[in-house]
C-alpha cells in the first residue's frame, strides 16, 4: 500500500467514526479511475456535515493523533492546513472540502462509487472538477498554482479515453446539477480551443463541440520556369569562375611585378621589385628639370666693346643628322640624346 492510499484510508475511517459520509476527489480519485499519475496529497469531500471545515479539522485531530494542523502561509489567511504524520520526518497534506466549495456538487450517497474499498465521487464529476481546476489554475495569480494547469491538462488527456470507454454521458445524468453542467460546457469549449485534438472525446461524452474548420493548405507557387532557373544558375556559375580567374591573375601580377608602396612628397615613387629590394624612380618631368640644372650652357663671345660677335664656324650650332620619313626630316633619337648630354641643344 502506497503512502497516499494509507492517508486516504485513515481520513475516511476517522470521518466515518465521527459520523460523516465522505468521498475522494482530485488526483487520487483520478488514480483509482485509471490515471497513471500518483498524487502527493489527498482531496476528500465531507457530504453531510452541518459545521464548517475548521470544526471538522479540529475534530479529526482529536479523533486521530496522527492528524495535525499548521497555520496557512498565505497573507491574512485565518484557516489552518490539515496534515497527516507518516513518520517523524514525513507528512501528507489532506484537503478537506465540502459541497458548494469550489462548485463541488452536493450529491446523494447512493451515487458514490467504491474502488479498492475507498469511496469515490462519480467519474463524471471527477473529470469535470479536474477541468474546472485547469481553468482556475490558468488565471491564478500565484506562479506555483499557474504551473498546475499543465498537470491538469495531462490528467484530462489520460482520463478522456477512459471516460469514453465507460460510455459516460455527464449531460444526461440527472443527479448532476444543471448549473454544474452549464459551467462545464463553457470550460469544454475553452479546452477544445486550446487542445483541438480532444474535441472527438468530448463529443463522444455528449458535449456539443463544433467540428473545427479545415485549415487551408499553403502552396508556394514558383513564377520562374525551370529553364529560367537553370539559366540563372549557369550564369552565376560562369560569373563565379570569371571572378576566380581574375583573382588568380591579380595575385600573379602582384607577385611577379613591382608594387607601388608609397608616393613621396617630391613626386618620387618608392617601389618593391621582385627580389624585395626597394628602388626609387623619378618621373620624366623631374629628370628633364635636373638636366637643365646640370648641363653646361654656352656663353656667347664678347668683343672689346662688350657687344656680341657673330659665332665662328666652330661655335655654330652643330649639324643635326636627320632621317627622312614621308618627306619630313626628323633628327635621329641617338643624336638628340648626345646633344642633350653635351649641353649643345636646348629644348
N, C-alpha and C positions, 0 to 999 in steps of 0.2 A: 504494500500500500504506500503510495507516494504521500508526501507531506501535506499537499493541498487537499487531497482526499481525506486525510486524517483530520484536518482542521474543519472541513465541511461537515463531517460526521459528528464531530464534537459540538459544533454550533447547532446543528439540527437537534441533537439529543438534549442539549441544555435548554433550547427554546421549547421543545416538547415537554420537558419536565416543568417548565413554567406555565404550560397550558397554551402555548402559541402554535398555530399552524404556520409552516414556512415552506418555501421552495427556493431553489437555486436559479440564478440568472447569471448573465455575464460570461466571462471567459471559461469558467469551469463547467457551466451548463453547456456551452458550445463544445467543450471537450467531450462530455458524455454523449452528446448527439452526433459525434463523429469527427469533430475538428482535430487536427493533428497538433495544434499548439497547446502547450501546457502553461496555464496562467500562473501568476505569482501571488494572487490573493483570492479571496472568496467573497462573492456578492450573494447575499441572501435576503429574501423579501419576507417580512412578517405580515401575514394576511389578516388576522382577526384581532389585532391589538387595538385597544382604545386609549392608549397612552402614547407619549412622544418617544422618539428614538432614544433620547438621552436616558429616559427612565428604563427602557428595555436594556440598554447597555449596562446600566448600573446593576440591574437585576442579574444579568449574565455574569458579571464579575463576582457577585455574591454566590451565584449558583455553582460556578466552576472557577476555582482559584487560578487556573491557567490563563483565564482572560484577564486583561488589564487595560486601563485607559491612559492615553497620553494626550496632553493638550495639543490642539491643532497649531501648526506653524504659520497658518495664514494670519495676516494682519487683521486685528479686530474680530477674529473668529471666537465664538463662545462655546462651540461644541468640542467634544473630545473624540479621539480616534481609538477604535477598538482593535486590540491586538491579541493574538493567541501565542503563548510561550511554548515553543517546541523544545528548546533547550536553554541553558543559561546564556548562550551566545546567538541564538537564532529565534526569530518570531515571524508570524504570518499575519498580515492585516486582514481584518474582516469588515466589509462594508455592510452595515445593517440598514436596510431600506424598507419603505412602506408604500402601499398603493397611493397614487397621487403624486408622490415624489418622483421627479424625472419622468412624468407622464406614464408611470407604470400602471397598467390597468388593474382594477380590482376584480378578480375572478373568483369563482367558487372553487372549493377544494376538490370537487368532483372532476375538474378538468386538469388536475395536477397529474403529471406523468412520473413514473418511478423507474429509474435505471440504476442498477447496482445497489439497490437499497436506499437510494437518495431521491428525495422529491425534487422535481424539476418543473419550471414554468413550461407551458406548451411550446413546442418548437417554433410555431408561427410567431409567437410573441417574442421569444428569444431572438429570432432573426431580425424582427423589426426594431427591437430595442438596440441591437447591435448597429443597425442602420441609423437609428437616432443618435447613437454615440458618435458615429462617423461625422454626421453633420454638425453636432455640437463641438467636437474637437477641431473642426476646420476653422471655426470662428472664435476659438478660445484665446484669451489674452496671454495666458502663460505658455511659454515655449514647450515645456515638457508635456502639456496637455495637447498642444497642436501636433506634436510628434506622434501621438497615439492614433491619429487618423490613418496612418499607413498600416498600423497593426489591425485597425478595424476593417479597412478595405481588404486586407489579406484574409481575415477571418470570413468576411462576407463572400469572397470569391470561392472559398472552400465549402461554405455552408450552402450556397445556392444549388449546386448539383445534388447535394444530399436532400435538400427540401423538395426538389423536383422529383427525385427518386421516390419520395414518400407520397407523391401526388397531392401535395398540400395546396389548399386554396384559402388563404387568410381572409380574403374579401367575402367569402361565403360562410365563415364561421360566426355564428350568431352570438356567441358568448363574448366576442371581442367588441368593445365599444366602437361605435361608428366614428367618433371623434379621433380615436386612435388610428383607425384605418384611413381616414381622410388625410391626416397628417403624414401617414406613411406613403400615400400616393404621391404627395409632393416630393418627399425625400427620394422615392424611387426615380422620379424624373431627373432629379439632380444627380443621382448616382449614374444613371444611364448616360446623361450628358458627359459626365466625367469618364465613365468606362462604357463605351458603346457596345463592347462585346458581351456585356451582361444582359442586354435587352432581351435576348431569347429566353433566358432563365426567368426573368421577371414576368415575361408574357406567359410563360408556362404556369406560373403561380397565380395567374388570374389578374394581373395588373395591366391596365390599358397603356401600353407603351407604344408610341408611334414607331413605325419602321423607318430607320434612318435613310435619308435620300442618298442614292449612289453618288459618289464623288466623281465629277467629270475627269476623264483621263487627260493628262497633259501631253501633247505631242509637240515635238520640236521639228519644225519644217526648215529644210535646208534650201535656201534660194539659189545657190550656185549649183550648176550641174556638175556631174562627176568629172567631165572632161575639163571644165574650167578649173576645178580644184587641182587636177593633175598638172595642168599647165602652170598654175601658180606655184605648185611645189617644185616643178622642174626649174622655173625661173629663179626661185630662191636658192636652189642648189647651185645653179650656174653663178649667181652673184656671190655665194659663199666661196666657190672655187676661185673666182676672179680676185676677191679681196685677199684670199690666202696667197695667191701668186704675187700680188702687189706687195704684200707684207714681206715675202721672201726676197723680192728684188730690192726693196729698200734696205733690208738688213744686209744684203750682199754689198750694195753700194756704200753703205756706211762703214763696212769693214775694209773694203779694198781701196777706197779713195780717201782724200784728205777731208777732214771735217772741220768746219769753221767753228772756233770756240768763242772768240770774242773780237770785238772791233775796237781798236784803240781810239783815243780821243783825237789823234792827229791824222786820222784817215788810214792807219795801218791795220792789217788783219793778221791775227795770230792763228795759225793752222797747225794741225797734227797730221803728220804723214803716216803712211802705213807702218813705218818702223817705230813710230811712237815718239820721234824727235820733233819738238815744236820748231816751226820756221816762221819767219816774218816776211811778208811781201808788201810792196807798195804799189799803189795804183799808177797808171800811166801818166796822169797829170802831175803827180808828185815827182816822178822821175824826170820829166821834162823841166820842171822848175829847178830841180837840183842841177841839171846840166847847164842851165843858163847861168847859175851862180858860179860854177866851177870852170867853165871853158874860158880860154883867153880871148880877149877882144882885140882886134887890130886897130892900131892908132894911125890916124892919117898924118903923114909927114907935114911939118910946117916949114915955111920959108923964113928967111931972116926977118921979114916984116911981120911975121906972125900969120900971114894968110896962107891957107892951104894950097898945096900944089897938086897938080894932076898926078895920079898914080902912074908909076912906071909899068913896064911890061910885066915885071915880076910881081908888082903889087896888084895888078889887075885881078879881078875875080877869076878863079880857076875855071877851066873849061869843064863843064859837066857833061859826062857821057850820057847819051840818051838812047832810048830804044824806040823804034817806030811801031806803033800799034794803030792800024787803021788810019794812017796819015798823020797821027799826032805823035810828037816826040816827047817821050817821058824819060826822066833820069832813071838810071838803074838803082835798085834798092841798095846794093852794096856801096855804090859810090856816094850815095846820100849819107850812109852811116859814117863813112870815112870823113866826109866834110864836116859832119856834125861833131865828130870826136876831135877833129883838129881845130875846131872853132872858126872854120873858114866859111861856114854857111849859117846864116841866121834864118830863123823861122819868120 
